Amino acid sequence: MCDAATVLLGLSAGEATKQLFVNIAFVLTALVTILISLESFLSNRSLWVAHENAVASFSNLYDSLRFYLEGKQLDSIKLARLEHYFSDYENIWNALNETWQKERRSFRVRPLEQKRSVES
């Protein structure tokens, strides 16, 4: 969009058309500024990674529980073992919530150049 704004500012045309191009270039530049600001605020790669880890942990927990219960009679299922699985379930949620809270508490807007160098 910035390239389009630069091209519009460089076009030579009649006075009325030139003013239209200047206005369009100004709007495009303002949109780029707004989008970059929103991207800095909404980009939460660490939260996406934490959620992916949680989904994988839930999947592993489900597989382990299913393996434990497969083919067992109700009277042979140990309550302590089920409580252990439930504890693991709660620990996954708690870890995810702690990650989310820590990320939200430490959030600060960084300049775009600094953000890109950190992500590289």
C-alpha positions in Angstrom: 0.0 0.0 0.0 2.9 2.4 0.7 4.2 1.7 -2.8 0.8 2.6 -4.2 0.8 5.8 -2.1 4.3 6.7 -3.4 3.2 6.1 -7.0 0.1 8.2 -6.6 2.1 11.1 -5.1 4.5 10.9 -8.0 2.0 11.0 -10.8 1.7 14.2 -12.7 -1.8 15.0 -13.7 -4.2 18.0 -13.7 -4.7 19.9 -10.5 -8.0 18.3 -9.6 -6.7 14.8 -10.3 -3.5 15.5 -8.5 -5.5 16.5 -5.3 -7.5 13.3 -5.6 -4.3 11.2 -5.9 -2.8 13.0 -2.8 -6.0 12.3 -0.8 -5.9 8.6 -1.8 -2.2 8.4 -1.0 -2.9 9.9 2.4 -5.7 7.4 3.1 -3.5 4.5 2.1 -0.7 5.7 4.3 -3.1 6.1 7.3 -4.4 2.6 6.7 -0.9 1.1 6.7 -0.2 2.9 10.0 -3.4 1.5 11.5 -2.8 -2.0 10.3 0.8 -2.0 11.6 -0.5 -0.8 15.0 -3.2 -3.5 15.1 -0.7 -6.2 14.0 1.6 -5.3 16.9 -1.2 -5.5 19.4 -2.9 -8.7 18.0 0.2 -10.7 17.2 0.5 -13.3 19.9 2.6 -16.1 18.5 3.6 -17.3 22.0 0.0 -17.8 22.9 -0.6 -19.7 19.7 2.4 -22.0 20.6 1.0 -22.4 24.1 -2.4 -23.4 22.7 -0.9 -25.9 20.3 1.1 -27.4 23.2 -2.1 -27.7 25.2 -4.0 -29.3 22.4 -1.2 -31.9 22.0 -1.2 -32.5 25.8 -4.9 -33.0 25.8 -4.6 -35.4 22.9 -1.9 -37.4 24.7 -4.0 -37.4 27.9 -7.0 -38.7 26.0 -5.0 -41.5 24.4 -3.5 -42.5 27.8 -7.0 -42.5 29.4 -8.5 -44.5 26.6 -5.7 -47.0 26.7 -6.2 -47.4 30.4 -9.9 -47.9 30.2 -9.9 -50.1 27.1 -11.4 -53.6 27.8 -11.5 -53.1 31.6 -14.5 -54.0 33.7 -15.9 -51.2 35.9 -14.8 -52.9 39.1 -11.2 -53.1 37.9 -10.9 -49.3 37.3 -9.0 -47.6 40.0 -10.3 -44.3 41.3 -6.8 -43.1 42.2 -5.7 -43.6 38.6 -8.7 -41.6 37.3 -7.9 -38.9 39.8 -4.4 -38.8 38.4 -5.7 -38.3 34.9 -8.0 -35.5 36.1 -5.1 -33.9 37.9 -3.1 -33.9 34.6 -6.1 -32.4 32.9 -6.3 -29.6 35.4 -2.5 -29.0 35.2 -2.7 -28.6 31.4 -5.4 -26.0 31.8 -3.6 -24.2 34.6 -0.3 -24.1 32.6 -2.2 -22.6 29.6 -3.9 -20.0 31.8 -0.7 -19.0 33.5 1.0 -18.6 30.1 -1.9 -16.5 28.9 -1.9 -14.3 32.0 1.9 -13.8 31.9 1.7 -12.8 28.3 -1.1 -10.3 28.9 0.7 -8.8 31.9 3.9 -8.3 30.0 2.3 -7.0 26.9 3.8 -3.7 25.6 3.7 -2.3 22.2 7.2 -2.5 20.6 8.3 -0.6 17.5 7.9 -2.6 14.4 11.7 -2.7 13.7 12.3 -4.2 17.1 9.5 -6.7 16.8 10.7 -8.0 13.5 14.3 -8.4 14.8 13.0 -10.4 17.8 10.9 -12.6 15.5 13.7 -13.3 13.1 
